[in-house]
Amino acid sequence: MKNKLNCIMLIDDDEDDNFFHEKEIIENNLAKTVIVKDSVRKALEYLKTKNDPSSDLIFLDINMPGMSGWDFLEEYKKLDKELQNKTIIIMLSTSSNPKDIQKAMASASVSDYINKPLKKEMVEAILEKHFKK
């Protein structure tokens, strides 16, 4: 695996999913850094104030308490345009509801939609599709 990202951010309220996904990314050497945020608010605060490391790729869950993945996308539009231009957002959800998939893919901020759990092959395919140089 030659493509390795600088930083991947996981935004999901499920502690087990975050543990498993972070482990999958680290063990397979897919990114130098993994940032895990268990809420949309924490992720947005991080993105607003922290620039190093900036995320190359964000995996975003849909259903979370407080603010959902949809809320994140609305607030994300208000962030720095440079960040938006260099960050790929992938919706990572257990939902296979066609309406969720359609809504995600209609968003200019979302590059893809995949179902949990995150696997090495999925990340490699994303890297090949969105980060191949």
C-alpha positions as CSV (number, residue, x, y, z in Angstrom):
1,M,0.0,0.0,0.0
2,K,1.8,3.1,-1.2
3,N,-0.9,5.8,-0.6
4,K,-0.8,6.8,3.0
5,L,-2.6,9.8,4.3
6,N,-1.3,12.3,6.7
7,C,-4.5,12.3,8.8
8,I,-7.9,10.6,8.9
9,M,-10.7,11.8,11.2
10,L,-13.4,9.6,12.5
11,I,-16.7,11.3,13.6
12,D,-18.9,8.8,15.3
13,D,-20.6,8.6,18.7
14,D,-20.2,4.8,18.9
15,E,-17.1,4.0,21.0
16,D,-16.8,0.4,19.7
17,D,-17.0,1.5,16.1
18,N,-14.3,4.2,16.7
19,F,-12.1,1.7,18.4
20,F,-12.4,-0.8,15.6
21,H,-12.1,1.7,12.8
22,E,-9.1,3.4,14.4
23,K,-7.4,0.1,14.9
24,E,-8.0,-0.9,11.3
25,I,-6.5,2.3,10.0
26,I,-3.4,2.1,12.3
27,E,-2.7,-1.6,11.9
28,N,-2.9,-1.3,8.1
29,N,-0.7,1.8,8.1
30,L,-3.3,3.8,6.1
31,A,-2.6,7.1,7.8
32,K,0.1,8.7,9.9
33,T,-2.5,10.1,12.4
34,V,-6.1,9.2,13.3
35,I,-8.2,11.7,15.1
36,V,-11.4,10.4,16.8
37,K,-14.2,12.7,17.7
38,D,-17.4,11.2,19.4
39,S,-19.6,14.1,18.5
40,V,-20.3,16.6,15.7
41,R,-19.7,19.5,18.1
42,K,-16.2,18.2,19.1
43,A,-15.3,17.6,15.5
44,L,-16.4,21.0,14.4
45,E,-14.6,22.7,17.3
46,Y,-11.4,20.8,16.4
47,L,-11.7,21.7,12.7
48,K,-12.3,25.4,13.6
49,T,-9.3,25.7,15.9
50,K,-6.8,23.0,15.1
51,N,-4.9,23.1,11.8
52,D,-2.1,20.6,12.5
53,P,-2.7,17.9,11.5
54,S,-5.4,18.8,9.2
55,S,-7.6,15.9,8.0
56,D,-7.2,14.6,4.5
57,L,-10.2,12.3,4.9
58,I,-13.2,12.4,7.3
59,F,-15.4,9.4,7.9
60,L,-18.7,10.7,9.1
61,D,-21.6,8.8,10.8
62,I,-25.1,10.0,10.2
63,N,-27.1,9.2,13.3
64,M,-25.6,10.8,16.4
65,P,-27.2,12.4,19.4
66,G,-27.3,16.2,19.6
67,M,-26.0,17.1,16.1
68,S,-26.2,14.5,13.3
69,G,-24.0,13.9,10.3
70,W,-26.4,16.1,8.3
71,D,-25.9,18.9,10.8
72,F,-22.2,18.5,10.5
73,L,-22.4,19.0,6.7
74,E,-24.4,22.2,7.1
75,E,-21.9,23.6,9.6
76,Y,-18.9,22.4,7.5
77,K,-20.0,24.6,4.7
78,K,-19.2,27.6,6.9
79,L,-15.6,26.5,7.6
80,D,-12.5,27.6,5.7
81,K,-12.9,27.0,2.0
82,E,-9.3,25.8,1.8
83,L,-10.0,23.1,4.3
84,Q,-13.1,22.1,2.4
85,N,-11.2,21.9,-0.9
86,K,-8.6,19.5,0.4
87,T,-10.7,17.3,2.7
88,I,-12.7,14.3,1.4
89,I,-15.8,13.4,3.4
90,I,-17.1,9.9,3.3
91,M,-20.4,9.0,5.0
92,L,-19.8,5.8,7.0
93,S,-23.1,4.5,8.3
94,T,-25.0,1.4,9.2
95,S,-28.0,2.8,7.2
96,S,-28.7,1.3,3.8
97,N,-31.8,3.5,3.4
98,P,-31.8,4.7,-0.2
99,K,-33.0,8.1,1.0
100,D,-29.9,8.5,3.2
101,I,-27.6,7.4,0.4
102,Q,-29.3,9.8,-2.0
103,K,-29.2,12.7,0.4
104,A,-25.5,12.1,1.2
105,M,-24.6,11.9,-2.5
106,A,-26.6,15.1,-3.3
107,S,-24.3,17.0,-0.9
108,A,-21.4,18.8,-2.5
109,S,-19.3,18.1,0.6
110,V,-19.7,14.3,0.4
111,S,-17.6,12.2,-1.9
112,D,-18.9,8.8,-1.2
113,Y,-21.2,6.7,1.0
114,I,-20.1,3.3,2.5
115,N,-21.6,1.0,5.1
116,K,-19.9,0.0,8.4
117,P,-17.8,-1.6,9.4
118,L,-14.8,0.1,7.9
119,K,-12.3,-2.4,6.3
120,K,-8.8,-2.1,5.0
121,E,-10.0,-2.7,1.4
122,M,-12.6,0.0,1.7
123,V,-10.0,2.6,2.8
124,E,-7.6,1.4,0.1
125,A,-10.3,1.8,-2.6
126,I,-11.0,5.3,-1.3
127,L,-7.3,6.2,-1.4
128,E,-7.1,4.9,-4.9
129,K,-10.2,6.8,-6.0
130,H,-9.6,10.1,-4.3
131,F,-5.9,10.4,-3.5
132,K,-4.1,8.7,-6.3
133,K,-1.3,11.0,-7.6
